[in-house]
């Protein structure tokens, strides 16, 4: 009981928690958002949100990079912190520029932003390719 109420964290439990967070958020992003954007690429290329006025297609390509390429690397734990940066930027844009702050629709974006920002701060953990390489 004493251990259950403790605020201390063992290295193993921290690494398992980072693994669970990394894989869960990465898979959710890849499966529910990235692959969906790939499937409907032709339909979205002229109507995708363009908050920086650089064109619908470049905005879609940047979102695809973050939601597919970076998500796969985060799941594997390879270059995790570097790959988390584009994802955090993407969700910051979604939350603060596209949805303009908190709303019921922005809730999912806020959760992804918090999750990937946590991954950015914590790193890949021991149970990752980066951890296996000793980075």
SULJO-V99685 format. One record per residue. N is the residue number from 0. PHI is phi in degrees with one decimal (* if undefined). PSI is psi as a letter, one per 40 degrees, with the letter a starting at -180 (999 if undefined). D_FIRST is the distance of its C-alpha to the first C-alpha in whole Angstrom. Layout:
# SULJO-V99685
n:N phi:PHI psi:PSI d_first:D_FIRST
n:N phi:PHI psi:PSI d_first:D_FIRST
This chain:
# SULJO-V99685
n:0 phi:* psi:d d_first:0
n:1 phi:-62.3 psi:d d_first:4
n:2 phi:-67.0 psi:d d_first:5
n:3 phi:-64.1 psi:d d_first:5
n:4 phi:-92.1 psi:e d_first:6
n:5 phi:-72.9 psi:i d_first:9
n:6 phi:-95.2 psi:e d_first:12
n:7 phi:-73.3 psi:i d_first:13
n:8 phi:-132.4 psi:h d_first:15
n:9 phi:-76.8 psi:i d_first:16
n:10 phi:-62.7 psi:d d_first:20
n:11 phi:-64.2 psi:d d_first:19
n:12 phi:-65.6 psi:d d_first:17
n:13 phi:-61.5 psi:d d_first:19
n:14 phi:-66.5 psi:d d_first:22
n:15 phi:-67.3 psi:d d_first:21
n:16 phi:-62.8 psi:d d_first:20
n:17 phi:-63.1 psi:d d_first:24
n:18 phi:-60.1 psi:d d_first:25
n:19 phi:-62.1 psi:d d_first:24
n:20 phi:-64.1 psi:d d_first:25
n:21 phi:-61.3 psi:d d_first:29
n:22 phi:-70.6 psi:d d_first:30
n:23 phi:-63.5 psi:d d_first:29
n:24 phi:-65.1 psi:d d_first:31
n:25 phi:-63.3 psi:d d_first:33
n:26 phi:-65.9 psi:d d_first:34
n:27 phi:-60.2 psi:d d_first:34
n:28 phi:-65.1 psi:d d_first:36
n:29 phi:-64.2 psi:d d_first:39
n:30 phi:-73.0 psi:d d_first:39
n:31 phi:-86.6 psi:d d_first:39
n:32 phi:-123.0 psi:d d_first:41
n:33 phi:-64.5 psi:d d_first:43
n:34 phi:-65.3 psi:d d_first:44
n:35 phi:-62.1 psi:d d_first:45
n:36 phi:-66.9 psi:d d_first:47
n:37 phi:-63.5 psi:d d_first:49
n:38 phi:-63.6 psi:d d_first:50
n:39 phi:-107.6 psi:f d_first:51
n:40 phi:-58.3 psi:d d_first:52
n:41 phi:-61.7 psi:d d_first:56
n:42 phi:-73.1 psi:d d_first:55
n:43 phi:-92.6 psi:e d_first:53
n:44 phi:-64.0 psi:d d_first:55
n:45 phi:-109.2 psi:e d_first:58
n:46 phi:-130.5 psi:e d_first:55
n:47 phi:-66.0 psi:i d_first:52
n:48 phi:-55.0 psi:h d_first:51
n:49 phi:-129.4 psi:g d_first:53
n:50 phi:-68.7 psi:d d_first:51
n:51 phi:-101.7 psi:e d_first:53
n:52 phi:55.9 psi:f d_first:56
n:53 phi:-110.1 psi:e d_first:57
n:54 phi:112.7 psi:i d_first:57
n:55 phi:-66.3 psi:d d_first:55
n:56 phi:-64.4 psi:d d_first:55
n:57 phi:-61.4 psi:d d_first:54
n:58 phi:-63.7 psi:d d_first:51
n:59 phi:-64.7 psi:d d_first:50
n:60 phi:-63.5 psi:d d_first:51
n:61 phi:-64.8 psi:d d_first:48
n:62 phi:-64.7 psi:d d_first:46
n:63 phi:-63.1 psi:d d_first:46
n:64 phi:-57.3 psi:d d_first:46
n:65 phi:-69.0 psi:d d_first:42
n:66 phi:-84.9 psi:e d_first:41
n:67 phi:-113.3 psi:c d_first:42
n:68 phi:-60.8 psi:d d_first:43
n:69 phi:-65.6 psi:d d_first:40
n:70 phi:-61.8 psi:d d_first:38
n:71 phi:-62.9 psi:d d_first:39
n:72 phi:-64.3 psi:d d_first:38
n:73 phi:-66.7 psi:d d_first:35
n:74 phi:-58.3 psi:d d_first:34
n:75 phi:-73.7 psi:d d_first:35
n:76 phi:79.2 psi:f d_first:33
n:77 phi:-113.1 psi:h d_first:37
n:78 phi:51.9 psi:f d_first:38
n:79 phi:-56.9 psi:d d_first:35
n:80 phi:-65.0 psi:d d_first:35
n:81 phi:-64.0 psi:d d_first:39
n:82 phi:-73.1 psi:d d_first:39
n:83 phi:-74.6 psi:d d_first:36
n:84 phi:-60.2 psi:d d_first:39
n:85 phi:-61.6 psi:d d_first:41
n:86 phi:-69.1 psi:d d_first:39
n:87 phi:-62.3 psi:d d_first:37
n:88 phi:-62.2 psi:d d_first:41
n:89 phi:-58.3 psi:d d_first:42
n:90 phi:-75.4 psi:d d_first:39
n:91 phi:-64.9 psi:d d_first:40
n:92 phi:-64.8 psi:d d_first:44
n:93 phi:-60.9 psi:d d_first:43
n:94 phi:-71.3 psi:d d_first:40
n:95 phi:-93.7 psi:d d_first:43
n:96 phi:-109.5 psi:d d_first:46
n:97 phi:-80.7 psi:d d_first:46
n:98 phi:-90.7 psi:e d_first:44
n:99 phi:55.2 psi:f d_first:45
n:100 phi:99.6 psi:a d_first:41
n:101 phi:-78.0 psi:h d_first:39
n:102 phi:-156.8 psi:i d_first:40
n:103 phi:-59.0 psi:d d_first:38
n:104 phi:-72.0 psi:d d_first:40
n:105 phi:-82.1 psi:e d_first:39
n:106 phi:-58.1 psi:d d_first:35
n:107 phi:-63.3 psi:d d_first:35
n:108 phi:-64.1 psi:d d_first:37
n:109 phi:-65.8 psi:d d_first:34
n:110 phi:-64.2 psi:d d_first:31
n:111 phi:-63.9 psi:d d_first:33
n:112 phi:-59.8 psi:d d_first:34
n:113 phi:-64.3 psi:d d_first:30
n:114 phi:-64.6 psi:d d_first:29
n:115 phi:-75.5 psi:d d_first:32
n:116 phi:-66.9 psi:d d_first:32
n:117 phi:-63.1 psi:d d_first:28
n:118 phi:-62.6 psi:d d_first:30
n:119 phi:-59.3 psi:d d_first:32
n:120 phi:-73.4 psi:d d_first:30
n:121 phi:-81.3 psi:d d_first:28
n:122 phi:84.8 psi:a d_first:30
n:123 phi:-79.9 psi:d d_first:30
n:124 phi:81.3 psi:i d_first:27
n:125 phi:-69.7 psi:d d_first:27
n:126 phi:-90.9 psi:g d_first:28
n:127 phi:-156.5 psi:i d_first:31
n:128 phi:-66.6 psi:d d_first:35
n:129 phi:-59.1 psi:d d_first:35
n:130 phi:-63.8 psi:d d_first:32
n:131 phi:-69.5 psi:d d_first:34
n:132 phi:-82.3 psi:e d_first:37
n:133 phi:81.8 psi:f d_first:35
n:134 phi:-77.6 psi:999 d_first:36
